[in-house]
């Protein structure tokens, strides 16, 4: 499991949670208590070391007690006593004394030395060896002297002479008979061989002691094994693979079961030992049996406590390890499912969303059905994985957060795939439906041509025949396909998401064919109606000679300025072969009128629907086309712009293109962010209230200025595209996106979209009431969009200006631009002359800025075909602070004057039309009026200085001039121009802008 998230989970598992660590500490505490008990019970010398001597009964513990609970150690008559090494004897004494000393510290001992069948030398030697090797607190030594007369006498004499030596080391009492023992030890504390009633079996005692020691050693080993295994579990590093985790879990479980079996065996052994001790019935008379029973019982209890602590710790550890294995398996299932979903997404992307003909559409739909079937199976399995993840989370899995994250990711992948498949299926169905409609329309046009062809004959020349033919035509028109009731632009716009050049061509051909057939039908109806009204000799229809007039080239954002567009439509009847002898095919000439104010949409015939319904139709059209526009921008940004940073495609990119991405795409990301995040949502909120869309446009009026930046960059983008259009990178991206059009067509989308808004607003205004605030907002929005289109158009012309040495940005915003005829008159100096007599005026293109007026000369268009674009060579600049105007010039209502610096230079301007002249004069008057207002503010702040100033003769003379050839009318620009000169005087000390250039003659 390689992901970082699972590494974090392993660290979480290594850092034990509080519950597991508490169980581990409980295990260590129980082990410590058990070890302490074992230390109290265990003796340095074991039965194995002294077992041979104990079995020979060199000495033994009978279980009896003397005075002050002194423990009795009996040394019975033993023929091999003298053969026992001192070291072995010391171990025997140490073993026998440590048993009670471990349990009763400070206990005293009484030794019964039975030497009734022995001699004095042997007794003396035994006493000496006892004195030298006995490790405990020896309270009394009771010696049963020999019973024979001789040896008893020798013993008495020897003991009398050696008594002081022995008494200094240990108290020794010589007893004549067993009866004398009762003076020191009670009868019930003596075994039967000494005349007592204490039950003692030496072999049983050896077996019992061996069993107790073996049980203690086994318990100690088990305790060490439990502690070692617990430490191993606590310090185990988790593997990163499920197979290793399974092995670890299995091995730890086997060890746990082995230990549990060992614990059960030891517990069973201890219980058996405890039952034997209880069954002996010696607890009241044998102190050692009672203490042994307590020791075994305590060891069993502590062993059970340690087992319980170990079980708790292992249970928590096992649960965590099992959950970790579950997490590994779940992550593996997630990764496999993620790969399946990604594979399906890749298949979905490879499936085309646009088709060109019916076979392609049917084939794509068939593939889509198969892909959707596979996707449903995969998403069903993904749902099972999600359900399993919820079950793990419900079971309080320690990695609940990660599992729920994976569930959410799978759900997101499934939803994204499902939405993509549905969207593409909808697009394919839409394309399929469009192709079917176009096919029906084509068939209908062919049937119409057949109908008209079949009506040519004598039977239709009569009145009755004409009426019958008219009825046939009316019946035929009733069956016209609905697609032909719309405009081709509307059909293309409604199917913009699936539109391809081929489909667009089919739509165009279909409507051209429909237009031809419609014209033929109208002509036929006209003729037939005449025949039906008045029986006259019919006029034979003759098709005019075909002419192809070239379509005039329209500048960017300019309306179509041709009154009509002629084109020819070939009509060949199905089933009829064209004659090979006559190469000239008959063509019917059709004229389509294009009007500047024509709307881009038309929804119903007049009176069919209410204005409210029509408004909603327009609003839905606006929203739907906006969504498609946003999707197209996103596809370009992701499919082209983002891929330019893809390392896998770096080899397809030319070196000169990598760093010029911003030139190729301009500020398209900014445009996309605005439309997808802001404008589209605002439009959707206006669906039920279409009148509110005007306020929406006005609210984002400033945001639309970003289109001006995009259009300014468009020529540079086009030049860059022209240079690298054949690059393999763009071809591969186009194939991946399944775009039928190349990138340059999509880079034109923002320009096209900007021009569509004002058309849709015009259509919306048709169905709104004339007196309402919402209607006022719609008018304002329409004006704003028209102004924006005009501003962008003017700016596009501005970027073609060449030869200007200053910064055009310092002149302010472009207000107007256009072509004019210009005459120049110079009144002063060596250049004093009049040029009004020139037969041919100069043709100049004027650019009106906020601070200056530029005169340029339009140069010949350069480029080939549709790439031709004009350029403007700079000639002259007039600062608006020194400009005056004369509105009317005698002889032509299209002329007006612009004069400069006290009429030193007079420019007579002839506009193409009086309307254009009026528009320019209004804008010039507005600029000069604003300057006058600004001057008044300056005079108010600098009043004393203005009072001391004297006007120059030139200014005074100019201020009294009247318009040439216009009696009784003062020049509107006189006062304004005077104020502008004063304004220059006031600003003489401020930094001056870039000086404008003097006139150039070309």
N, C-alpha and C positions, 0 to 999 in steps of 0.2 A: 504494500500500500504506500505509494510514494508521496501523496499530496501532503502539503504542509499541515493541513487540518488534522490529518491522522497522526502526524508526528506530535502535534500538540496534545492529542488524546493520549499518546503513549507517555508523554511527560506527566499528564494528569494522573495516569494510572500509576506511574512510578512514585509520584508524590501521594502517598496513601491518604485517603480521606480519614476524617477523625474517627469514625466508627471502626474502621479496619485497624487503625493504629491502637485504639483502645483495646481491641481484642488481642492484638499482639502483645501489648504490655501486660494484659491479664495472664497470658500464657507464660511470659517471663516471670511474673510474680509467683504463679503456681509452681513453676519449676524451681524457683529459689527456695520456696518453703519446703518442697519435697527434698531438695538437696540438704537443707538444714536438718531435717528429720533423719535422713540417711547418715549424716555425720554423727548424730547422737547414738545411732544404733550400731554402726560399723565399728569394728575393733581392728587394731593394726595387725593382729595375728589371727589368721583364719583357721577354721577347723581342718583344712587341708594340710596346714603346716604341722599341726600337733595331733592330727587324727590317729596316727599309729600308736602314740603313747597313751592317748585318751582311751583308745580301745583296749589297751592292756591294763587299764584301770590303775595307772600310776597315781592318779588323783581324780576326784570328781566332785561336782556340786550336787548334793542330794536334794537341795531345796529346803533344808531345814535351817532354823535360826536359833541362836542362843540369846544371851542377855544383850539388851540394847539393840535387838534386831541384827546381831552379828551373824554374818553369813558363815555357814559351816562348810569347810573343805575337808573332805575325807581322803586320807592316804591309806588305803587298805593294804593288807599284807600282800607284798609283791616280791617274788623271788628275783625279778630282773631290775629292781630299783637301783641296785648298786651299779648296774651296767649302763644306766641312762646318763648320757653326758650332762655336765652342768648347764651347758648352753640350752640343751633341749628341755631340761628341767625348768630353767628360768622361763622359757617360752610357755611351758605348760602352766606354770604359776601365773604368768602374765595374762594368758588367755582366760584362765578361770577367774582371775580377779577383775579383769576389765569388764566382764559381762555385768556384774552388779555395779561396778564403779561408774559405768557410762550412764546407768539409770539412777543410781543413788550416790552422788558424790560424797566422799567422807565416810563410807561404810566401813565397819570393822569386821575382821575375819577371825574365826576360831578353827584351828586345825586339829582334827582327830587323827593321831598317828597310831595305827593299829599294828603293834609289834608283839603280839602275844605268842607268836611262834618264832620269834627272832632272838638275837643275842644282843648283849650290851654293846659290843663294838658296832654292830649294825645300827643300833638305836642312836649311839653317839654320832656316827657318821651322818645319819639322816637328819638329826637335829642341826648338825653343823651346816649341811647343805641347804636346809630350810632357812636357817639364819642368814646364809650368804645370798640366796637367790630369790627370796620372797619379796615381791614389790609392794604389797599392800600394807595396810595398817593392821599388823598382827596383834590381836587382843589376847589370845590365849592359845597355848599348845597343850592338848590333852594327850598323854602317851599311855597306851595300854601296855604295861610291861609284860615280859614273858611269863607264862603260866607255870613252867617247870621250876622246881625248887632251886636247882643250881643256877639256872640263868637269871631267876628272879633275884637270888641273893647277890649274884655278881652285879646285876643291874642296880640294886639298891646301894651297894658299896660304891660302884662307879659313879652313880648319880650324886651320892653324898659328897664325894670328893670333887666332882665337876659342876656342882649345882650353881656355884657362884658365877662360873664362866657363862653358863647358859642364861642365867637369870639377868645378867647384865644386858644381854642382847634381846631376849624375849622371855615372856613368862611361860615356864614349863611346869606342868603338873603331872606327876607319876601316879597312875591309877592302877590299883591292884586287880580290879575286875570291871566288868561292864556295868555292874550295879553302881559303881562309884560315878559313872557318867551322868546318872540321874541327878546327882547333886549339882551338876553344872548345866545340863541341858535337859529340857523336858522330854518326856517319853515320846510325845507325838512329833518331835522334831528329830528323832533318831530313826534310822532305818532298822529293819528287822534283824540285821546281823549284830546290831548293838542293843537288841532287846527293845527296840522302839516300834512304833506303829506307823511311821512315815512310809508311804508307798513310793518306791523308787525302782526304776528299771534302767539300767545303764545303757542298754542298746536303744531303748526308746528315746532316751535323752539325747544320744548321739544323732539319731535320725531327726529328732525335732530341731536340734541346733543346726544341723546341716541344711534342713529345709528352710529355716528362718534366714540363715545367711544367704542361701541361694536366692530366696525371694527378694532379699534386700538388694543383692547385686543386680538381679534382673530388673527390679524397679529402677535402680540407678541407671542402668543401660537404656531403659525405655525413656526415662526422663531426658537423658542426653540426646537420644534420637529425636524426640519431639522438639526439643529446643533447637537442635541443628536444622531440622526440616523447616521449622517455623522461620528461622533466620534465612534459610535458603529461599523460602517463599517471599519473604519481605524484600529481599535484595535481588530478586530475579528481574532481568531486563526483558522487556516484551519484544518478541520478534516482529518483523515487518511484513511477514507473509502469513497467509491463512494456514498453509500446510504446516509450517513450523509451529504456529500457535496451537494447532490441533495436536501435534506431537507433544508439545509442552504440557498441554492440558491433560492429555492421556497419561503421560509419565507421572505427573504430579498426582493425579487421581489414583494411579496404581500404587505409588508410594504411600499415599494416605490410607488406602485399603490395607496394605501390608502392615503399617503401623497399628491400624485399628485391630487387626487380627492378633498382633503381638500384645496389645493392651488387653484384649479379651482373654488371651491365654494367661497373662500374668494375673489379671483380676481373678480369673477362675482358680489359679494356683493359690492366691492369697486367701480367697474365700474357703477353699478346701483346708488350708493350713489353719485358718481361724476356727473352722468347725471342729477340727481335730483337737485344737487347744481347748475349746469349750466342752468337747465330749470327754476329755480326760477326767474331769471332775476334780482336778487338783488345784483349782484356783484359790480355795480357801486356805489350804495347808502349804502350798508351794508358792513362795513369792516369785520365783523366776517364771513360773507358768503364767501368773497374773500379769507380770510385766511384759512377757512375750506377746500375750494376747493384746494388750494395749498398743504395743508397738506395731504389730501386724494390722490391727484395726486402723491405726492412724495412717500407716503407709497406704492402705487401701483407700481411705478417704481422700488423702492428698493426691493419689494417682487418679482417682475419679475426677477430682477438681481440675487437675491438669488436663485430663482428657476432655472435659467439658470446655475448658478455655481453648484448647487446640481445635476442637470441633467448631466452635464459634468463629475462630480466626480463619480456619480453612474454608468454612462456608462462605464468608464474605470474600475471601480471596478467590475462591472458585467461581463465585457469582460474577466478580469483576472480570476475571479472565474469560469466562464464558460470554459476557457482554462484549468484551473486546473482540472475541472471535466473531460474534454476531455483527459487530460493526465492520470488521474486515470483509465479511461475506456480503454485507449490504452495500458497502462501497464498491466491491467488485461488480455486483449486480447493477449499481448505479452507473458505473463507467461503461459497462457493456450496453446498457440501455441508452446512455448518452451517445455512444458511437452509432447505434442504430438510428436514433433520431437525427443526428447530424448527417448520416448517409441519406436519409429520406429528405432532409432539407436540401441537400445537394442535388438530389434527383428532381426535387420540386423546382429548384432554380434552373436546372438544365432543360426543363420542359418549357417550350415557348409559350408566351402569353399572347402573342400576336400571330396571325396566320394570313395568308394571301388568297387562299381558295378553299372551296368546300372540302375536297379530299384531305387537305392539311388540317382543317378544323376537326373533321371527324376522326382522323388519326390521333390528333392531340387530345381530343375528348376521351378516346378509348384508352390512351396511355394514362390520362388523368384518373379515369375510373379505376384502373388497376393500381395506380399509386395510392389512391384514397383507400382502397381495400387493404393494401399492405399497411398503410398508416394506421388504419383502425385496429388491426391486429397488434401492431407495435404499441400503440397508445393504450390498448387494453392491458398489455403486459406491464406497461409503465404504471397504469393505475393499480395493478396488483402490488408492484414494488412500493408505490406510495402508501397503500393500505398496510403493507408489512411494516413500513417505517412508522406509521401511526400506532401500530400495535407495540412496537418496541418502545416508543415514547410513552405509551400508556402503562407499560411495565416498569416505569421509572428507570429507564436506561440512563447511565451516567453521561452518555454523549447525546442527550436529547436535543440540544441546540443544533448540533451538526446534522443529526438525522432529519430534523424538521427543515433545515436549510436545503438538504438534498431533495426532500419531498417538494419543496417550493420550486426548486430549479427544474425538476422533472415536470411539474405541473406547468411551469412557464414554457418549457420547451414544447410540451404537447399543445398548449394553447397557441403558441406562435406558429407551429407547424399546421395546426388545424385551420387557423385564420388564413395563413398563406395559401393553403390548398383551396379553401373556399373562395378566396379572392381570385385566384388564378382560374378556378373553375367558372366563376362568374364572368371573368373576362373572355374566356374561350366560348362560353355560351352566348355572350354578347356579340362576339365576332361571328360566330356561326349563324346567329339570327340575322345579323347585318348582311352576310353573304346570301342567305336565303331570300331576304327582302330585295337585294339588288338583282338576284336571279329572276325573281318574280317580276320586278320592274322591267328588266330587259325583255322578258317574254311578253309582257303586256305591250311594250313598245313595238315589238315585232308583230304581235297580233293586230295592233292598230295600223301598222303599215300594210299588212295583208288586207285589212278591212277597206282601207282607202283604195288599195289597188283593185280590189274586187268590185268597187263601185264605179269604175270607169267603164262606161258602156251607154248604149242608146236608151236602155230602160230607165236610167236615172236622169234623162234629159227632160222628162215630162214632169208635170207638177206633182202627180201622185208618186212618181219614182223619187223625186226630190224629198218629199215628205217622208217616204219610207226610209230613205237613206239617212235623213236627219234623225229619225227615231232610232235607227241602228247605231248611229254615232252616240246619241245620248245614252242608250243602254250600255254601250261599250265604256263610256266615260264613268258610269256609275261603278264599274268594277275596277277603277284605277287603284293600284296599291297605295296604302297609306303613306309609305315612305316618300312618294312623289309629291305629297301635299306639303312637304317641308322644303326649306331651302337647302342646297348642298352644303352650305357653311354650317347650318344647324345640324344636319346629319353628321357631318364630320366632327363638330364640336361635341355632340351627344356621345359619339363613339371615339372620343379623342384618346381614351385609355388604350384602345386596341388598334388605333389608326397606324397604317403603314403607307409608304409611298404607293405601293401597288393598290391598296384599298382606296386610297385617296384618288388615284387615277381611275379606278373602277367607278367610284361615285361621280367623278367629273364626267366620265364617258356616259354613264347612265343618264345623268341629268342633261347632258348635251343631246343625247339621243331623244330623251323625253321632250326637250325644248323643240327639237326639230319636228317630232311627231305632233306635238301640241300646235306648232305653227301650221303644219300641214292640215291638221284637223280644223283649226280656226279658219283657214282659207277655204277649205272645203265647205264648212258650215256656212260661211258667208255666201259662197256661190250657190249652195243649195237653197238657202233662204230666199235669195233673189228669184230662183226658179220656182220656189213654192209660192211666193207672193205674186209674181208676174211671170207668165210664161214667155220667156224670151230665149233667143238662141244663146246657149251657154258659151262662155268664153273659154277657150282652151288654156289651161294653166301651163305657163312656161317658166321654168326655173331660171333665175338670172345667172349670169356668168359669175363663177366664184371669184372672190377677191379676198386676199389675206392682208389685212392692214396690221402693221406691227403694233403691239401693245406699248404705249408710252411708258417710259421708265419713271417710277415714282420715287421721290426722295424719302428718306427715313421719316416715318410718322406723318407723311403727307397723304391726304385723301386722293383717291383715284380721280384724275382730272380729265379723263377722256369722256366725251359725251356718250359714246357707244363703242362696243368692242365687237368686231366681226370675226367670225370663224366659220369654218366649213364642217359639215357633219356628213360622213359617208353613210349612206343607207343602202344596204344590200339585203334584199328579201331572202329569208331562209328558204332553202329548197330550190332556189334559182341560181344558176351559175352565171357569172358575169360573162358577157360576150368577149371573147378574146380578139375579135376583129376590131372592136372599138376600144382603144386604150383609154379614152377620155370617159371617166366615170361621172355619172350625173351627181352633182352635189347641191344640197339645199343650203342656202345662205341664211344664217340666223344672226340677229342683232340683239345683244343683251345690253340693257341700259344699267349703268352704275351711277347711283346718286350719292352725293356726299353725305346726306343726312339719313341714308337708309339704315335701319336698325339691323343689328346682327342676329336678332331672334324674332320669330313671329309665331304665336302660339295658337291662335284660333281665328276663325272668321269673325268679322265684326258682328257683335250682338249674340254670339254663341254662349259666352261665359260672362259672368259678372266681373267688374273690375277687381274685386277682392280675390277671386280665383286666379285671374290673370297675374295679379301682383305676386301671388304665392308661386305661380309658375316661374316667373322671372327670378324670384328670390331663390327658388330651388336650383334653377340653372346656374345662378351666380355661385351658390355654395358648392354645387357638384363640380363645376369647372375649377373652383378654387382648390378643392381637395385633390383633383387630378394634377393641378399645377404644382402643388406641394409635393406630391409623390414623384413627379418627374424631376423636380429639383433634387430631391433626396437621392434618387437613383443616379443622377449625374455626380453628386458629391461623393457618394459611396463607391459607385462603380468606376469612376475615372479619377477624381481628385485624391481620394484616400488610397487608391491602388498605386498612385505614383510614389508612395512611401513604402510599398510592399517590397521587402528585399528579394522575394522570389521573382519579381518582375523587373528588377533593376537592370537586368541584361537587355531588356527590350527598349529601354528608354535611351534616347540619344543624350550625349553629355550636355548639350546646350539647352535641354528642356527641363532637366531636374530642378534647377534653381529658378525657373520662370513659371511656376505653377500659379502664382497670384496674378500674373499677367494673363494667362490663358483663361482662368475662371473669374477674374475680377473679384468683386465683393459678393459673389453668389452665396457664400455661407451666411453672410449678414442678412441677405434677402430671405433665405430659407428660414432662418431663426425667427425673423419678424412674422412671416406668413404662417409658419407652423405653430408657433407658441402664442401669438397674439392675435393676428388679424383673422385667421380662420375661426378661432373660438368666438370672436366677437361677431363674425358673420353668422355663425350657427345660432347664436343667441337671438338674432333678428329674424329667424325663420317664420315665426308666427306674427311678427310685426314688421313687415317689409319697410314701412315708412321710416323706421329707426335706423336703417342702413346709412342714410345720409349723415346722421350724427356720427356714426361709426367711421365713415371716411374722413369727416372733418377732424375727428379726434386724433387720427393717425396721419394727418396731412403732412406734418414735418417728417414722419418716418419714411414716406414715399420719396423723399429727396435722395435716398440711397440709390434709386434708379438712375439718377443723373450721373452719379459716380460710375455706375455700371456701364452706361452708354458712352461715357467719355473714354472708358478703357476698351470699348468694343473694337475700334479699328486696330489697336495693338493686338488684341486677342485674335482678330481675323488674320492679321499678318502672320502671327505666330502659328496659327492653325494651318495656314496655307503652306508654311515652311515645313511643318512636320505632319501633315495630314496622312502621308503614306506610311507612317511609323507602324511597326507591327504591334506595338503596345496598344494603340487605339483600336486596332482591328480585334485583338484578343478581348479587350474590355467590352467592345460592342457585341461580340459573340456571347460572352458570359452574361451580359445584361439582356440578351435577346432583343436588342434594339434593331429595328429595320433601318432607322435613320442614323447617320453618323453624328459625331459629337457636335459639329457646328450647327446642326439643326436644333439641338437642345440648348446650345448657348444662346440661341435667338429667342427662346421661350420667354425670358423676362421682358424683352422688348415687345413681343407680341401681346403678352398679358397686360402690359401697361395700357395699350391702345384699346383693349376690350372693355375695360372698366367703364369708360365714358359711354360706350354703346349700350351696355346693360343699364346704366343709370338713365339714359334717355328712354329706353324701353319702359323702365319702371315709372318714370314720370308720366307716361301716357295714361296710366291707370290710377293716378293719385288725384285727390281733390286739389283744386287750384288754391284754396285759401286754408292753409294750416301751417303750423310751425314745422311739422315734419316735411311738408312739401318744400318749404323754404330751405331746410337743411339739405334736401335732395338737390335743389338748384345750386346751393352752395357747393355741395360735393361735386356736382357735374362741372361747375366752373373751375373748382380746384384741380380736378383731373385734366380738364382741357388746358388750363394754365401750365400744369406740370408737363403735359405732352409738348406744348409749345416751348416751354423753357428747355426741355431736353433737346428738342429739335434745334432751337437756337444754339444751344451749347455744342451740338454736334457740328454745326456749321463753323462755330468759333474755333474748334480744334484744327480746322483746315487752314487757318490764317498762317501765312508765312511772311517772314521779313520784319516782323515787329521785334525791336531790340529790347523792349522793356518787359515787365511782368504783367500779363493781361489780368491777373488776379487783382492788381492794384486799381484797376479801373472799375471794380465793382461787378455786380451781376449783369449778365446780358439781358436787356429788356426787350429789344426787338431787332430784327435783321431782315433784309430784303434787297432786291435788285431795283435800281433806279437809273434814270438818265440824269446827268449832272452837267451844268454849265458853270464855269468859274469866272469871276470878274475881280481883278486886282485894281485898286484905286490909288495906290501910293507908290513912291520910289521909282526905281529904274524899271520895275515890272508893271508900271501903270499902263493898263491896257484893258480892253473890253473883249470878251470872248463870246458875247451873246450872239455875235453874228455868225458863229460857226454853224455850218449847215448840219453837221452830224455831232450830237452830244457825246460825251464820254459815258460809257456804261460802267457803273460802279455798284458794288455791293456794300451797303451801309450796315454797320453794327452799332446799335445804340446801347451804351453802358450807363451805369448810374453816374459816372464822373467824366465820361468822354464819348465822342462820336468818331468812329473809325471809318475811313474811306478805303475800300479795297477793290482790286480788280480781279474778276473771276477768270481763272485760267482754264485752259482746255482740260476736259476730264481725262484722267489717265487710268490705265487698266484695260482689261478685256471683258467684254460682255457685261454681266451684272456686277462686276467688281469695279466698274468705272465710278469715280468719285471726283467732285470738283475740288479745286484748291483756290485760296484767296490770297493774292499778293498785296501786302500792306502798302498804302500810298500816302495817307495823311491822317492826322489825329487832331481833333478840336476838343479843348477842355471845355466842359459844360459851364464852368464859372465865367467864361468870356464869350458865351454864345447868345445871340438874339435871333428871333424868328419873325418873319413876315408871313402871315397866313395865306394871303392871296396875291397872285401875280397875274397881271393883265394878259389875256389871250388864251389861258388854259386853266380850267378848274382843277386840273390835277397837279398844278405847280404850286410851290411855296418856296420861301427863301430862308436860308440859314446864313446869318452873317456873323463875323468874328472880329473882335478887337476894334470896335468902332467902325465897322464896315470897311476895314482895310481889305478884307476878303469877303466876297459875297458868293454864296453857292445857291444856284437856282436848281431846285430838285423837282423832277417830274416823276410822280408815282404811277404805277400801272393802272390805278383806278382811283376815283374820288374817295371810296371807302378806305383804301389803304392810306391815302393822304390824311384823312380825318383821324385815323387811329394813331398815326405817327405824331400829328400835331397835338393830340390829347396827351400822349406820353411825354413829349417835349415840354408842354405847358406844365405838366405835373412836376417834372424835375425842376424847372425854373422857379415854380411857386415854392417848392420846398427849400430851394436855395434862398429865396427872398425871406422866408420865415426864419431860416437860420441866421441870416444877416441881421434881421431885426433883433434877435436875441443878442448878437454881438454888439450892436449899437447900444442896446440897453446897458450892457456891461462896460462899454467904452465911450459913453456919451460925451464927456469933455473933449476927448481927442477928436471926435467926429465934428464938433462945432468949430474947431480951429482949422479944419481941413478945407481947402478951396479946390473946386473942381477944375480940371484942366479944360482948355478950350475944346479939345477934341471930344471930351465926354459931354460937355454942354451942348456942343453942336449935334452930337449924335442923339442926345436925349430929346431934341426937338424935331427929329425927322418923322415924316409920315410915310405911309406905305406908298411905294411907287405905283402909280396907276390906279390907286384905290382911294378916291376922294372921300373925305370926311371920316375916315376910319384910321385910328392911331394904331401904330405897330404894337401888338401885345407884348413884344419882347423888350420894349424900350426901357421901361422902369425896372424890369427884372434884370436886364443886362447892366444897367447903371448900378443897381444894388450889388450885382455880382462883382463889378470892378472895385467897389468900395470894400467888399468882403475880402478881395485879394489884397487891398492895401492894408487892412487890419491884420491879415495873416502873413505879411511880408517877412516877418522875422521868424516865422515857424518853418520847420523843415518842409521843403518843396517836394512834391512827387516827381516821378520820372518825367523829364521834359518830353512833350509830344513832338513829333517830327514835323518838319516843314513839308510843304507840298512837293510832290514829285510828278514830273510830267512824263506820261507814257502814252 
